[in-house]
């Protein structure tokens, strides 16, 4: 009674049961942005190409979209394009010890300014950070691979405990899930890139460092107003 092997894909001649359900997303970077390299990745199984809008200019973005679509057309494969909006970027300053090994249970402090003179003291490019963190808040570093928990605050210092260990490097990203910041959730550059994504008719638009559902609701509304049917991703 199994009819699944009889179902055929419009994109390939393989039965559905023989095709992978898991999709592969690949970020397009300088080493793989040409039509030739993108074609090799498609042949290797990539289903969606992610464009990180924190890097590159509009001319480069236009060329990448053209290369993806040309390579997909040559191989007669339906390939998705995901435009990843940067969102508000909070980054660490320069570390005294780089990389810094963050050990479970260790203490790390945030202070004002952009320069530190001690290995266990961190700075950021966000000058209101000390005012907006509270005891119990989570701080994620290095794309979420390192976790801190705020244990004490004062006007000139925020004390944290490492709850997720790992190596930390200068200028890596800082994410503050659930913390109410005065930073805008979607920057003016994000709005410009969302408008460009709508013009390009891309398949997915994602927003980095999301803090609340309202930010995704705002992005969805913006895309619909621009006439885009792209799926949104947090």
N, C-alpha and C positions, 0 to 999 in steps of 0.2 A: 504493500500500500504506500510505499515511499515514492512520491511523485517529484521530489526535489531534483533528482538527476535529470529530469526532463525539462526543467526550467533553464532557459538559455539567456545569456547576457547579450544585450544589444551592442555592447562595446567589444566583446570577444566571442569566440566560438566555444568557450569552455562552459561546462555545466556549472551552475551556481555552487554546487557542493564541492567543486574542485578549486574554487577561488577563495583566497584569504578574506576573512571578514575583518581582520584588523587592518587599519589603514596606517600608512607610514607618512609622517610629516617631516620634511627636510627644510632646514633654513638655508636660504640662498645667501652665500657670502662671496667675497672677491675671488675665491679659488674655484667656485662652481657656478658662476653667473652667465657663462657663455651658452649659446644654444647647443653647442656640442656637449658640454659637460652636463647640462640639464637633461639632454637626451639620454646620456649614459645613466643618469639617476632614475629617469623614468623606466628605462629598460631593466634596472635593478629592482624596481618595485615601488618607487615613490608615487604616492597618490595626491599629495598636497604640498605645494611649496609655500613656505612662510617667508614673508618679507619683513625684516625688522626696520621699522621706520625711524628708529633712533640713529640709524647710520645711512649715509648716502644722500644724494640730492635728487631733485625731480627728474633730471635727465637720465640718471642712472636707474631710477625706479621705472621710468617709461620703457627703457631698454630691456630690463629684466622681464617685465610683463610680456613684451613682444617676443623675447626669446623663449619664455615658458610656453606661450601659445603656439609658436612656430614648431617647437620640438614636440609638443603634444599632438599637433595636427599631423606631423610626419609619421608618428607611431599610431595614429588613430586611437588615442587613449583619452578618456575624460579626466583631465587633471585640474584639481582645484588650486586656487590662489588665496592665501591667507595674508591679509595686511594686519600687522601687529603694531598698534599704536603705542607709543612710548609711555604715555601717562606722565604724571609728575615724577620727576627723577630726584630722589635723595641719594647722595653718594657719600661714601667715606672720604675723609681727607687722606693725606699721606701717612702711612704707618712708620713708626720708628724702626720696628722689626718687621720686615716684609719678605716672605709671608709670616704671619703671626699664628702660631698653633693655639687654638682656643680649646682648652681642656675642660671637660665636664666639671661643673661646680666652681670654676675659676671666676674671679671678679674682673669685670671690665667696666670702665667709667667713660661716659660721654661728657665732654666739656665744650665750652664755647670756642669759637675761632676755627681756623682751618689747619693749624699746625699743632702737633703734639711733641712733647719732649720725653715721654715715657712709653714703653711698649704696651702697657695695659691701659692706656688712655686713648680714647678714640675721638675724632672730630668728624663733622659732616659739613656739607655745603648748605644746610638748612639752618638758618640762624634762630629759628623759633622752636627748635627741637626740645630744648631743655624746659621750656615753658609748657609744652603740650604733652609731655610724657608723665604718667602717674604710676604709682606703685602697683604692681601686678600686670602692667602692660607687656605685651610680647613685642620683641624686636627681632626681625629676621634679616640676616645678612647673607651676601653671596648667593643670590637667587634662592633664598630659603633653605640653604644647606646648613646654615649655622643659626641656632636659636638662642636668644637671650630673654631673661625676664627681669623687669625693673624691680629692684628691692628697696631703693631709697632715692629720694630726690631732694635737691636744694637749689637755690637760685643759680649757682654756678657749676653744678655737677649732678649727673644722674648715674646712680650706681646700679649695675646689672650683674646677674649671675648667668653663666653659660649653662644652658639646658639642652643644647644640641651642639656637640663639638665638631671641630673641623678646622682646616687651614683658611686663614683670612688674608686678603690682599688689599693693597691700597686702591681707593676709588671704586670699590665694588658697591653694588646697590644696597640700599636700606629700605626694607618694607615694614610697615607698621599696621598689621591687620587689626581692625576694630578701633584704632586710635583716631579720634576726631582732630583732623589737622586743618589749618587755615589755607593750605594749598588747594588750588582748584583741582577737581578730580579729572577734568579733561582740559588740557591746555589749548591755547590758540593754535599751536602747531598741530596738535591732534585733530582739531576741527578742519584745518586745511588738508591734512592727510586723509581724513574721512571723506571730505568732498572729492578728493582725487580718486579714492577707492571706489566711490559711487560712480564717477565718470568712467572708470575702467571696468565697471561691472564685475568686480571680484566676488568670490563666493563666500568668504569669511572675513570678518573684521574682529580683532580681539583687542582688549585693553589690558595693559600691564598694571600690576600693583593695585588691583581693585580692593577697596576698603569696605564698600557697602553695596547692597542691591541697587540703590538709587543711581549709582554710577553706570551700571549696565542698562538700566531703564532709560537713562539720559542718552546713552549711545544708541540704543535701538530707535528711540524717537528721532534722533538726529539723522540716522541713516534712512528711515522711512520718509522724512521730509525731503531728503535728497533724491528720493526715488529708487533707493537701493533695496534689494531683497536679500542682501547678504545675511548669513547667520552670524550672530554675535557670540563671542567667547570671552569669558572672564579669565 
